[in-house]
Amino acid sequence: MLEFINLPEGKLPPVAPYSHAVRAGDFLFVTGQLAEDPDSGQVVKGSIEAQTERVMANLQMVLAHADTSFEKVVMSRIFVTDFRYYEAVNQIYASYFTAGRHPGRTTVGVTALAGFGDVEIDLIVYCGS
């Protein structure tokens, strides 16, 4: 059974045909989030730290709407447009997880991201018992 999850109208308005998350059995697949303003959907440019904080806040919003949290994340993928951002992104990312309980992860350098942001993160979450 698949459940397509979208935030309430007006929150992180999708700029393409996608759901914010899809629940497939005991797993939740969270669409990659950029540093989008949650009301306008426009990518907020700024320091990599500010962008990463916004990305993580957007992920937290989607997780809360799906009745789960970072505690249940089993895998993440991080995309950055410049590997010089790696350490700054790591520090902020790590602060959202309990020490010693970090999910599996892949980090990929890319030439560009939608909306011309500099960091995007997607998640796989285990929602079983």
MMTF fields as JSON, N, C-alpha, C and O atoms, coordinates in Angstrom:
{
  "mmtfVersion": "1.0.0",
  "mmtfProducer": "UNKNOWN",
  "numBonds": 515,
  "numAtoms": 516,
  "numGroups": 129,
  "numChains": 1,
  "numModels": 1,
  "chainsPerModel": [1],
  "groupsPerChain": [129],
  "chainIdList": ["A"],
  "bondAtomList": [4, 2, 8, 6, 12, 10, 16, 14, 20, 18, 24, 22, 28, 26, 32, 30, 36, 34, 40, 38, 44, 42, 48, 46, 52, 50, 56, 54, 60, 58, 64, 62, 68, 66, 72, 70, 76, 74, 80, 78, 84, 82, 88, 86, 92, 90, 96, 94, 100, 98, 104, 102, 108, 106, 112, 110, 116, 114, 120, 118, 124, 122, 128, 126, 132, 130, 136, 134, 140, 138, 144, 142, 148, 146, 152, 150, 156, 154, 160, 158, 164, 162, 168, 166, 172, 170, 176, 174, 180, 178, 184, 182, 188, 186, 192, 190, 196, 194, 200, 198, 204, 202, 208, 206, 212, 210, 216, 214, 220, 218, 224, 222, 228, 226, 232, 230, 236, 234, 240, 238, 244, 242, 248, 246, 252, 250, 256, 254, 260, 258, 264, 262, 268, 266, 272, 270, 276, 274, 280, 278, 284, 282, 288, 286, 292, 290, 296, 294, 300, 298, 304, 302, 308, 306, 312, 310, 316, 314, 320, 318, 324, 322, 328, 326, 332, 330, 336, 334, 340, 338, 344, 342, 348, 346, 352, 350, 356, 354, 360, 358, 364, 362, 368, 366, 372, 370, 376, 374, 380, 378, 384, 382, 388, 386, 392, 390, 396, 394, 400, 398, 404, 402, 408, 406, 412, 410, 416, 414, 420, 418, 424, 422, 428, 426, 432, 430, 436, 434, 440, 438, 444, 442, 448, 446, 452, 450, 456, 454, 460, 458, 464, 462, 468, 466, 472, 470, 476, 474, 480, 478, 484, 482, 488, 486, 492, 490, 496, 494, 500, 498, 504, 502, 508, 506, 512, 510],
  "bondOrderList": [1, 1, 1, 1, 1, 1, 1, 1, 1, 1, 1, 1, 1, 1, 1, 1, 1, 1, 1, 1, 1, 1, 1, 1, 1, 1, 1, 1, 1, 1, 1, 1, 1, 1, 1, 1, 1, 1, 1, 1, 1, 1, 1, 1, 1, 1, 1, 1, 1, 1, 1, 1, 1, 1, 1, 1, 1, 1, 1, 1, 1, 1, 1, 1, 1, 1, 1, 1, 1, 1, 1, 1, 1, 1, 1, 1, 1, 1, 1, 1, 1, 1, 1, 1, 1, 1, 1, 1, 1, 1, 1, 1, 1, 1, 1, 1, 1, 1, 1, 1, 1, 1, 1, 1, 1, 1, 1, 1, 1, 1, 1, 1, 1, 1, 1, 1, 1, 1, 1, 1, 1, 1, 1, 1, 1, 1, 1, 1],
  "groupList": [{"groupName": "MET", "atomNameList": ["N", "CA", "C", "O"], "elementList": ["N", "C", "C", "O"], "formalChargeList": [0, 0, 0, 0], "bondAtomList": [1, 0, 2, 1, 3, 2], "bondOrderList": [1, 1, 2], "singleLetterCode": "M", "chemCompType": "L-PEPTIDE LINKING"}, {"groupName": "LEU", "atomNameList": ["N", "CA", "C", "O"], "elementList": ["N", "C", "C", "O"], "formalChargeList": [0, 0, 0, 0], "bondAtomList": [1, 0, 2, 1, 3, 2], "bondOrderList": [1, 1, 2], "singleLetterCode": "L", "chemCompType": "L-PEPTIDE LINKING"}, {"groupName": "GLU", "atomNameList": ["N", "CA", "C", "O"], "elementList": ["N", "C", "C", "O"], "formalChargeList": [0, 0, 0, 0], "bondAtomList": [1, 0, 2, 1, 3, 2], "bondOrderList": [1, 1, 2], "singleLetterCode": "E", "chemCompType": "L-PEPTIDE LINKING"}, {"groupName": "PHE", "atomNameList": ["N", "CA", "C", "O"], "elementList": ["N", "C", "C", "O"], "formalChargeList": [0, 0, 0, 0], "bondAtomList": [1, 0, 2, 1, 3, 2], "bondOrderList": [1, 1, 2], "singleLetterCode": "F", "chemCompType": "L-PEPTIDE LINKING"}, {"groupName": "ILE", "atomNameList": ["N", "CA", "C", "O"], "elementList": ["N", "C", "C", "O"], "formalChargeList": [0, 0, 0, 0], "bondAtomList": [1, 0, 2, 1, 3, 2], "bondOrderList": [1, 1, 2], "singleLetterCode": "I", "chemCompType": "L-PEPTIDE LINKING"}, {"groupName": "ASN", "atomNameList": ["N", "CA", "C", "O"], "elementList": ["N", "C", "C", "O"], "formalChargeList": [0, 0, 0, 0], "bondAtomList": [1, 0, 2, 1, 3, 2], "bondOrderList": [1, 1, 2], "singleLetterCode": "N", "chemCompType": "L-PEPTIDE LINKING"}, {"groupName": "PRO", "atomNameList": ["N", "CA", "C", "O"], "elementList": ["N", "C", "C", "O"], "formalChargeList": [0, 0, 0, 0], "bondAtomList": [1, 0, 2, 1, 3, 2], "bondOrderList": [1, 1, 2], "singleLetterCode": "P", "chemCompType": "L-PEPTIDE LINKING"}, {"groupName": "GLY", "atomNameList": ["N", "CA", "C", "O"], "elementList": ["N", "C", "C", "O"], "formalChargeList": [0, 0, 0, 0], "bondAtomList": [1, 0, 2, 1, 3, 2], "bondOrderList": [1, 1, 2], "singleLetterCode": "G", "chemCompType": "PEPTIDE LINKING"}, {"groupName": "LYS", "atomNameList": ["N", "CA", "C", "O"], "elementList": ["N", "C", "C", "O"], "formalChargeList": [0, 0, 0, 0], "bondAtomList": [1, 0, 2, 1, 3, 2], "bondOrderList": [1, 1, 2], "singleLetterCode": "K", "chemCompType": "L-PEPTIDE LINKING"}, {"groupName": "VAL", "atomNameList": ["N", "CA", "C", "O"], "elementList": ["N", "C", "C", "O"], "formalChargeList": [0, 0, 0, 0], "bondAtomList": [1, 0, 2, 1, 3, 2], "bondOrderList": [1, 1, 2], "singleLetterCode": "V", "chemCompType": "L-PEPTIDE LINKING"}, {"groupName": "ALA", "atomNameList": ["N", "CA", "C", "O"], "elementList": ["N", "C", "C", "O"], "formalChargeList": [0, 0, 0, 0], "bondAtomList": [1, 0, 2, 1, 3, 2], "bondOrderList": [1, 1, 2], "singleLetterCode": "A", "chemCompType": "L-PEPTIDE LINKING"}, {"groupName": "TYR", "atomNameList": ["N", "CA", "C", "O"], "elementList": ["N", "C", "C", "O"], "formalChargeList": [0, 0, 0, 0], "bondAtomList": [1, 0, 2, 1, 3, 2], "bondOrderList": [1, 1, 2], "singleLetterCode": "Y", "chemCompType": "L-PEPTIDE LINKING"}, {"groupName": "SER", "atomNameList": ["N", "CA", "C", "O"], "elementList": ["N", "C", "C", "O"], "formalChargeList": [0, 0, 0, 0], "bondAtomList": [1, 0, 2, 1, 3, 2], "bondOrderList": [1, 1, 2], "singleLetterCode": "S", "chemCompType": "L-PEPTIDE LINKING"}, {"groupName": "HIS", "atomNameList": ["N", "CA", "C", "O"], "elementList": ["N", "C", "C", "O"], "formalChargeList": [0, 0, 0, 0], "bondAtomList": [1, 0, 2, 1, 3, 2], "bondOrderList": [1, 1, 2], "singleLetterCode": "H", "chemCompType": "L-PEPTIDE LINKING"}, {"groupName": "ARG", "atomNameList": ["N", "CA", "C", "O"], "elementList": ["N", "C", "C", "O"], "formalChargeList": [0, 0, 0, 0], "bondAtomList": [1, 0, 2, 1, 3, 2], "bondOrderList": [1, 1, 2], "singleLetterCode": "R", "chemCompType": "L-PEPTIDE LINKING"}, {"groupName": "ASP", "atomNameList": ["N", "CA", "C", "O"], "elementList": ["N", "C", "C", "O"], "formalChargeList": [0, 0, 0, 0], "bondAtomList": [1, 0, 2, 1, 3, 2], "bondOrderList": [1, 1, 2], "singleLetterCode": "D", "chemCompType": "L-PEPTIDE LINKING"}, {"groupName": "THR", "atomNameList": ["N", "CA", "C", "O"], "elementList": ["N", "C", "C", "O"], "formalChargeList": [0, 0, 0, 0], "bondAtomList": [1, 0, 2, 1, 3, 2], "bondOrderList": [1, 1, 2], "singleLetterCode": "T", "chemCompType": "L-PEPTIDE LINKING"}, {"groupName": "GLN", "atomNameList": ["N", "CA", "C", "O"], "elementList": ["N", "C", "C", "O"], "formalChargeList": [0, 0, 0, 0], "bondAtomList": [1, 0, 2, 1, 3, 2], "bondOrderList": [1, 1, 2], "singleLetterCode": "Q", "chemCompType": "L-PEPTIDE LINKING"}, {"groupName": "CYS", "atomNameList": ["N", "CA", "C", "O"], "elementList": ["N", "C", "C", "O"], "formalChargeList": [0, 0, 0, 0], "bondAtomList": [1, 0, 2, 1, 3, 2], "bondOrderList": [1, 1, 2], "singleLetterCode": "C", "chemCompType": "L-PEPTIDE LINKING"}],
  "groupTypeList": [0, 1, 2, 3, 4, 5, 1, 6, 2, 7, 8, 1, 6, 6, 9, 10, 6, 11, 12, 13, 10, 9, 14, 10, 7, 15, 3, 1, 3, 9, 16, 7, 17, 1, 10, 2, 15, 6, 15, 12, 7, 17, 9, 9, 8, 7, 12, 4, 2, 10, 17, 16, 2, 14, 9, 0, 10, 5, 1, 17, 0, 9, 1, 10, 13, 10, 15, 16, 12, 3, 2, 8, 9, 9, 0, 12, 14, 4, 3, 9, 16, 15, 3, 14, 11, 11, 2, 10, 9, 5, 17, 4, 11, 10, 12, 11, 3, 16, 10, 7, 14, 13, 6, 7, 14, 16, 16, 9, 7, 9, 16, 10, 1, 10, 7, 3, 7, 15, 9, 2, 4, 15, 1, 4, 9, 11, 18, 7, 12],
  "groupIdList": [1, 2, 3, 4, 5, 6, 7, 8, 9, 10, 11, 12, 13, 14, 15, 16, 17, 18, 19, 20, 21, 22, 23, 24, 25, 26, 27, 28, 29, 30, 31, 32, 33, 34, 35, 36, 37, 38, 39, 40, 41, 42, 43, 44, 45, 46, 47, 48, 49, 50, 51, 52, 53, 54, 55, 56, 57, 58, 59, 60, 61, 62, 63, 64, 65, 66, 67, 68, 69, 70, 71, 72, 73, 74, 75, 76, 77, 78, 79, 80, 81, 82, 83, 84, 85, 86, 87, 88, 89, 90, 91, 92, 93, 94, 95, 96, 97, 98, 99, 100, 101, 102, 103, 104, 105, 106, 107, 108, 109, 110, 111, 112, 113, 114, 115, 116, 117, 118, 119, 120, 121, 122, 123, 124, 125, 126, 127, 128, 129],
  "secStructList": [7, 3, 3, 3, 3, 7, 7, 1, 6, 6, 1, 1, 7, 7, 1, 1, 1, 7, 7, 1, 3, 3, 3, 3, 6, 6, 3, 3, 3, 3, 3, 3, 3, 7, 1, 5, 7, 6, 6, 6, 7, 7, 5, 7, 7, 1, 7, 2, 2, 2, 2, 2, 2, 2, 2, 2, 2, 2, 2, 2, 2, 2, 2, 2, 2, 6, 6, 7, 7, 4, 4, 4, 3, 3, 3, 3, 3, 3, 3, 3, 1, 7, 4, 4, 4, 2, 2, 2, 2, 2, 2, 2, 2, 2, 6, 6, 1, 7, 6, 6, 7, 7, 7, 3, 3, 3, 3, 3, 3, 7, 1, 7, 7, 4, 4, 4, 7, 1, 3, 3, 3, 3, 3, 3, 3, 3, 7, 7, 7],
  "xCoordList": [0.846, 0.0, 0.889, 1.845, 0.575, 1.316, 0.46, -0.741, 1.099, 0.429, 1.27, 2.452, 0.657, 1.349, 1.054, -0.102, 2.107, 1.97, 2.417, 3.512, 1.551, 1.871, 1.54, 0.576, 2.343, 2.08, 0.799, 0.351, 0.209, -1.012, -0.776, 0.337, -1.831, -1.785, -1.017, -1.287, -0.071, 0.675, 1.983, 2.775, 2.256, 3.52, 4.44, 4.087, 5.624, 6.593, 5.918, 5.967, 5.289, 4.562, 5.475, 6.502, 5.099, 5.931, 6.08, 5.121, 7.312, 7.583, 7.651, 7.95, 7.371, 7.366, 6.356, 5.843, 6.067, 5.096, 5.716, 6.255, 5.637, 6.128, 5.332, 4.67, 5.409, 4.85, 5.998, 7.154, 5.681, 6.725, 7.321, 8.5, 6.497, 6.97, 6.01, 4.86, 6.501, 5.665, 5.941, 7.083, 4.863, 4.984, 4.72, 3.699, 5.667, 5.545, 5.78, 6.919, 4.698, 4.819, 5.348, 4.795, 6.424, 7.014, 8.036, 8.666, 8.207, 9.218, 8.594, 7.58, 9.225, 8.827, 9.994, 11.118, 9.724, 10.731, 10.442, 9.423, 11.334, 11.138, 11.877, 13.083, 11.142, 11.711, 12.805, 12.72, 13.839, 14.929, 14.418, 13.6, 14.921, 14.542, 15.702, 16.863, 15.348, 16.289, 16.055, 15.21, 16.797, 16.63, 15.474, 15.649, 14.288, 13.11, 12.408, 12.255, 11.995, 11.118, 9.824, 9.23, 9.37, 8.204, 6.901, 5.959, 6.831, 5.604, 5.615, 4.612, 6.742, 6.796, 7.297, 6.987, 8.069, 8.663, 9.911, 10.517, 10.3, 11.504, 12.746, 12.769, 13.778, 15.035, 15.687, 15.858, 16.047, 16.667, 18.177, 18.765, 18.792, 20.243, 20.834, 20.21, 22.001, 22.694, 23.877, 24.295, 24.408, 25.544, 25.137, 23.951, 26.114, 25.811, 25.222, 24.401, 25.625, 25.061, 23.571, 22.765, 23.207, 21.796, 20.977, 19.85, 21.546, 20.834, 20.632, 19.554, 21.664, 21.56, 20.555, 19.783, 20.55, 19.551, 18.141, 17.253, 17.93, 16.6, 16.226, 15.085, 17.172, 16.914, 16.488, 15.494, 17.232, 16.92, 15.575, 14.823, 15.264, 13.961, 12.834, 11.777, 13.054, 12.04, 11.845, 10.713, 12.94, 12.828, 12.066, 11.215, 12.379, 11.694, 10.189, 9.379, 9.825, 8.42, 7.72, 6.605, 8.365, 7.786, 7.683, 6.66, 8.733, 8.711, 7.59, 6.868, 7.441, 6.384, 5.007, 4.126, 4.824, 3.532, 3.234, 2.073, 4.284, 4.121, 4.17, 4.258, 4.114, 4.121, 5.367, 5.282, 6.525, 7.777, 8.829, 8.508, 10.086, 11.141, 12.498, 12.618, 13.509, 14.865, 15.348, 16.241, 14.785, 15.176, 14.966, 15.625, 14.062, 13.721, 14.391, 14.176, 15.194, 15.859, 16.902, 17.731, 16.853, 17.815, 18.829, 19.891, 18.513, 19.417, 19.153, 18.011, 20.231, 20.074, 21.044, 22.075, 20.675, 21.565, 21.688, 20.694, 22.923, 23.204, 23.869, 24.818, 23.357, 23.914, 24.421, 23.675, 25.675, 26.248, 26.865, 27.371, 26.816, 27.367, 28.855, 29.502, 29.398, 30.82, 31.273, 30.709, 32.28, 32.712, 33.425, 33.738, 33.682, 34.198, 33.124, 33.437, 31.86, 30.76, 30.626, 29.853, 31.368, 31.196, 31.19, 30.26, 32.191, 32.281, 31.15, 30.593, 30.809, 29.727, 28.4, 27.622, 28.148, 26.917, 26.913, 25.895, 28.045, 28.151, 27.799, 27.046, 28.329, 28.088, 26.61, 26.08, 25.949, 24.523, 23.698, 22.812, 23.977, 23.278, 23.368, 22.349, 24.551, 24.767, 23.984, 23.585, 23.758, 23.063, 21.594, 20.956, 21.052, 19.654, 19.482, 18.361, 20.596, 20.544, 21.163, 22.046, 20.691, 21.256, 22.664, 22.894, 23.597, 24.985, 25.049, 24.415, 25.809, 25.972, 24.853, 24.915, 23.826, 22.685, 22.486, 21.406, 23.533, 23.449, 23.016, 23.46, 22.155, 21.72, 22.848, 23.88, 22.627, 23.522, 23.442, 22.469, 24.465, 24.478, 25.361, 26.365, 24.958, 25.761, 25.836, 24.827, 27.013, 27.163, 27.727, 28.713, 27.087, 27.443, 27.668, 26.877, 28.737, 28.97, 28.288, 28.417, 27.56, 26.822, 27.142, 27.64, 26.85, 27.126, 26.024, 26.274, 24.804, 23.696, 22.548, 22.446, 21.689, 20.476, 19.291, 19.452, 18.098, 16.88, 16.82, 17.206, 16.352, 16.236, 17.564, 17.622, 18.636, 19.982, 20.439, 21.221, 19.943, 20.451, 21.799, 22.26, 22.432, 23.751, 23.758, 24.782, 22.625, 22.543, 21.118, 20.146, 21.014, 19.723, 19.901, 20.926, 18.899, 18.964, 17.643, 16.572, 17.728, 16.544, 16.745, 17.871, 15.667, 15.707, 14.908, 13.938, 15.33, 14.523, 14.337, 15.298, 13.078, 12.721, 12.017, 11.139, 12.403, 11.707, 10.607, 10.879, 9.374, 8.236, 7.575, 6.496, 8.216, 7.668, 7.945, 8.509, 7.54, 7.754, 8.996, 9.332],
  "yCoordList": [-1.182, 0.0, 1.242, 1.329, 2.174, 3.427, 4.569, 4.638, 5.459, 6.673, 7.857, 7.955, 8.75, 9.932, 11.084, 11.451, 11.649, 12.636, 14.003, 14.16, 14.978, 16.361, 17.25, 17.011, 18.268, 19.244, 19.998, 20.006, 20.629, 21.413, 22.46, 22.955, 22.776, 23.765, 25.006, 25.581, 25.406, 26.624, 26.407, 27.345, 25.211, 24.941, 24.178, 23.111, 24.732, 24.164, 23.746, 22.577, 24.705, 24.354, 23.677, 24.237, 22.457, 21.751, 22.559, 23.135, 22.582, 23.314, 22.353, 22.758, 21.081, 20.048, 18.986, 19.064, 18.01, 16.98, 15.938, 14.929, 16.181, 15.238, 15.388, 16.401, 14.363, 14.406, 14.723, 14.421, 15.329, 15.612, 14.325, 14.276, 13.289, 11.982, 10.915, 11.2, 9.692, 8.552, 7.442, 7.032, 6.966, 5.833, 4.567, 4.443, 3.629, 2.331, 1.272, 1.005, 0.677, -0.269, 0.424, 1.432, -0.117, 0.453, 1.544, 2.053, 1.908, 2.904, 4.186, 4.162, 5.297, 6.609, 7.16, 7.235, 7.545, 8.123, 9.618, 10.023, 10.427, 11.878, 12.52, 12.337, 13.27, 13.975, 14.92, 15.527, 15.037, 15.955, 17.361, 17.888, 17.952, 19.312, 20.261, 19.957, 21.408, 22.501, 23.552, 23.372, 24.634, 25.728, 26.627, 27.822, 26.019, 26.765, 27.445, 26.87, 28.661, 29.325, 28.514, 28.27, 28.088, 27.197, 27.827, 27.106, 29.137, 29.794, 30.114, 29.915, 30.607, 31.005, 29.888, 29.878, 28.951, 27.911, 28.363, 27.583, 29.611, 30.128, 29.706, 29.768, 29.276, 28.903, 30.159, 31.157, 30.081, 31.208, 31.059, 30.13, 31.958, 31.939, 32.602, 33.464, 32.203, 32.742, 31.837, 31.062, 31.937, 31.096, 29.628, 29.305, 28.748, 27.321, 26.902, 25.986, 27.552, 27.244, 27.585, 26.788, 28.756, 29.163, 28.245, 27.878, 27.879, 26.978, 25.602, 25.02, 25.083, 23.766, 23.774, 22.827, 24.818, 24.937, 24.924, 24.276, 25.63, 25.684, 24.309, 23.869, 23.638, 22.291, 21.366, 20.651, 21.375, 20.489, 20.848, 19.956, 22.13, 22.55, 22.082, 21.669, 22.144, 21.67, 20.164, 19.68, 19.421, 17.978, 17.676, 16.788, 18.423, 18.221, 18.469, 17.764, 19.466, 19.774, 18.608, 18.24, 18.035, 16.902, 15.688, 15.004, 15.422, 14.286, 14.427, 13.466, 15.606, 15.837, 15.621, 15.029, 16.104, 15.937, 14.459, 14.052, 13.663, 12.22, 11.44, 10.212, 12.144, 11.532, 10.698, 9.592, 11.245, 10.576, 11.638, 12.821, 11.214, 12.155, 11.688, 10.617, 12.502, 12.155, 10.881, 10.203, 10.554, 9.343, 8.077, 7.068, 8.111, 6.927, 6.896, 5.963, 7.904, 7.958, 6.847, 6.698, 6.062, 4.977, 5.274, 4.654, 6.212, 6.533, 7.953, 8.411, 8.638, 9.975, 10.13, 9.462, 11.031, 11.41, 12.917, 13.641, 13.372, 14.802, 15.145, 14.488, 16.179, 16.665, 18.084, 18.935, 18.346, 19.684, 20.116, 19.293, 21.408, 21.926, 22.231, 22.548, 22.136, 22.422, 21.658, 21.842, 20.807, 20.008, 20.835, 20.314, 22.089, 22.954, 23.182, 23.628, 22.881, 23.028, 21.814, 21.844, 20.757, 19.468, 19.577, 19.087, 20.198, 20.265, 21.091, 20.7, 22.21, 23.047, 22.295, 22.343, 21.601, 20.821, 19.701, 19.463, 19.009, 17.926, 18.37, 17.689, 19.492, 19.979, 20.219, 19.796, 20.885, 21.182, 19.908, 19.671, 19.098, 17.826, 16.978, 16.488, 16.805, 15.961, 16.452, 15.644, 17.743, 18.3, 17.876, 18.053, 17.323, 16.891, 15.424, 14.92, 14.744, 13.33, 13.117, 13.866, 12.087, 11.716, 11.184, 10.384, 11.621, 11.172, 9.649, 8.978, 9.119, 7.68, 6.971, 5.758, 7.714, 7.113, 7.809, 8.316, 7.821, 8.458, 7.44, 6.293, 7.849, 6.931, 6.663, 7.333, 5.665, 5.496, 6.745, 7.495, 6.965, 8.225, 8.138, 7.427, 8.878, 9.091, 10.593, 11.288, 11.104, 12.518, 12.597, 11.937, 13.413, 13.503, 14.959, 15.832, 15.213, 16.532, 16.611, 15.701, 17.696, 17.879, 19.256, 20.141, 19.416, 20.707, 21.726, 22.931, 21.252, 22.177, 21.433, 20.21, 22.191, 21.67, 22.501, 23.647, 21.922, 22.666, 23.922, 23.904, 24.98, 26.232, 26.898, 27.93, 26.307, 26.852, 26.979, 27.868, 26.078, 26.005, 25.312, 24.849, 25.242, 24.637, 23.34, 22.659, 22.978, 21.731, 21.19, 21.943, 19.882, 19.199, 17.892, 17.225, 17.532, 16.3, 15.558, 16.15, 14.24, 13.404, 12.312, 12.063, 11.668, 10.707, 9.456, 9.485, 8.356, 7.138, 6.882, 6.867, 6.679, 6.561, 5.232, 4.844, 4.547, 3.312, 3.654, 4.224, 3.318, 3.687, 2.473, 2.592, 1.312, 0.119, 0.138, 1.093, -0.928, -0.98, -1.781, -1.931],
  "zCoordList": [0.0, 0.0, 0.0, 0.77, -0.843, -0.929, -0.413, -0.675, 0.322, 0.8, 0.344, 0.675, -0.414, -0.918, 0.031, 0.239, 0.604, 1.674, 1.174, 0.635, 1.363, 1.025, 2.202, 2.93, 2.379, 3.439, 3.12, 1.973, 4.121, 3.869, 2.78, 2.598, 2.077, 0.992, 1.426, 2.48, 0.612, 0.87, 1.607, 1.703, 2.137, 2.821, 1.887, 1.384, 1.66, 0.724, -0.579, -0.962, -1.261, -2.482, -3.503, -3.884, -3.953, -4.928, -6.217, -6.731, -6.719, -7.963, -9.148, -10.271, -8.888, -9.915, -9.463, -8.346, -10.303, -9.918, -8.97, -9.425, -7.671, -6.667, -5.381, -5.154, -4.548, -3.194, -2.24, -2.534, -1.104, -0.123, 0.436, 0.789, 0.513, 0.977, 0.469, 0.136, 0.418, 0.054, 1.064, 1.267, 1.691, 2.606, 1.799, 1.123, 1.886, 1.209, 2.279, 2.663, 2.752, 3.853, 5.091, 5.528, 5.66, 6.872, 6.596, 7.523, 5.33, 4.988, 4.448, 3.75, 4.788, 4.301, 3.495, 3.991, 2.256, 1.379, 1.276, 0.716, 1.816, 1.865, 0.7, 0.535, -0.1, -1.244, -0.79, 0.278, -1.618, -1.312, -1.076, -1.831, -0.008, 0.337, 0.074, 0.345, -0.458, -0.674, 0.409, 1.285, 0.344, 1.297, 0.855, 0.619, 0.749, 0.296, 1.464, 2.542, 1.228, 2.186, 2.225, 1.175, 3.413, 3.476, 2.985, 2.654, 2.935, 2.484, 0.994, 0.307, 0.493, -0.918, -1.83, -3.021, -1.284, -2.105, -2.837, -3.572, -2.646, -3.3, -2.527, -1.298, -3.249, -2.605, -2.054, -2.754, -0.777, -0.083, -0.218, 0.335, -0.938, -1.067, 0.165, 0.783, 0.501, 1.665, 1.943, 1.082, 3.132, 3.501, 3.445, 3.523, 3.312, 3.3, 4.639, 4.689, 5.719, 7.028, 7.069, 7.549, 6.572, 6.555, 5.65, 5.985, 4.506, 3.603, 4.238, 4.126, 4.902, 5.516, 6.658, 6.803, 7.466, 8.547, 7.973, 8.527, 6.872, 6.25, 5.69, 5.835, 5.058, 4.531, 5.666, 5.542, 6.771, 7.892, 8.517, 8.909, 8.614, 9.143, 8.225, 8.702, 6.919, 5.973, 6.097, 6.069, 6.235, 6.441, 7.727, 7.763, 8.776, 10.059, 9.919, 10.521, 9.128, 8.887, 8.184, 8.553, 7.183, 6.459, 7.38, 7.394, 8.145, 9.072, 10.097, 10.362, 10.668, 11.661, 11.04, 11.664, 9.812, 9.136, 8.885, 8.847, 8.714, 8.488, 9.813, 9.807, 10.931, 12.27, 12.552, 13.086, 12.186, 12.509, 12.814, 12.931, 12.943, 13.33, 12.819, 12.225, 13.059, 12.667, 13.37, 12.862, 14.505, 15.255, 14.434, 14.683, 13.465, 12.672, 11.298, 10.524, 10.995, 9.688, 9.612, 10.51, 8.522, 8.329, 7.228, 7.182, 6.344, 5.242, 4.778, 4.735, 4.434, 3.86, 2.697, 2.615, 1.81, 0.718, 0.749, 0.816, 0.699, 0.697, -0.623, -1.05, -1.256, -2.512, -2.275, -1.79, -2.612, -2.462, -3.788, -4.551, -4.046, -5.294, -5.19, -6.189, -3.974, -3.779, -2.536, -1.458, -2.677, -1.535, -0.467, 0.604, -0.733, 0.335, 1.4, 2.504, 1.082, 2.042, 2.963, 3.92, 2.68, 3.348, 4.881, 5.522, 5.469, 6.936, 7.552, 8.578, 6.947, 7.477, 7.435, 8.388, 6.33, 6.204, 7.241, 7.891, 7.401, 8.378, 9.787, 10.483, 10.208, 11.573, 11.828, 12.855, 10.912, 11.094, 10.984, 11.805, 9.991, 9.799, 11.069, 11.557, 11.597, 12.776, 13.986, 14.825, 14.093, 15.259, 15.329, 16.367, 14.254, 14.237, 14.639, 14.699, 14.913, 15.27, 16.645, 17.063, 17.342, 18.628, 18.407, 17.5, 19.228, 19.102, 19.077, 19.891, 18.147, 18.035, 17.294, 17.095, 16.883, 16.173, 14.827, 14.527, 14.04, 12.729, 11.685, 11.717, 10.761, 9.701, 8.709, 8.72, 7.849, 6.718, 5.854, 5.925, 5.037, 4.299, 3.069, 3.044, 2.054, 0.859, 0.636, 0.765, 0.305, -0.032, -1.441, -1.771, -2.263, -3.672, -4.054, -3.695, -4.773, -5.35, -6.695, -7.514, -6.934, -8.182, -8.77, -8.075, -10.042, -10.675, -10.43, -10.461, -10.185, -9.946, -9.275, -9.362, -8.607, -7.983, -8.439, -8.857, -8.358, -8.702, -7.852, -6.683, -8.418, -7.678, -7.401, -6.733, -7.915, -7.776, -6.331, -5.996, -5.467, -4.11, -4.119, -5.162, -2.952, -2.834, -2.049, -2.0, -1.426, -0.669, -0.766, -0.697, -0.927, -0.942, -0.185, -0.316, 0.605, 1.389, 1.265, 1.396, 1.008, 1.052, 2.097, 2.529, 2.498, 3.605, 3.304, 2.547, 3.909, 4.003, 5.49, 6.259, 5.882, 7.3, 7.531, 6.762, 8.583, 8.966, 9.949, 11.005, 9.621, 10.455, 11.111, 11.691, 11.02, 11.65, 13.15, 13.686, 13.802, 15.251, 15.591, 16.766]
}
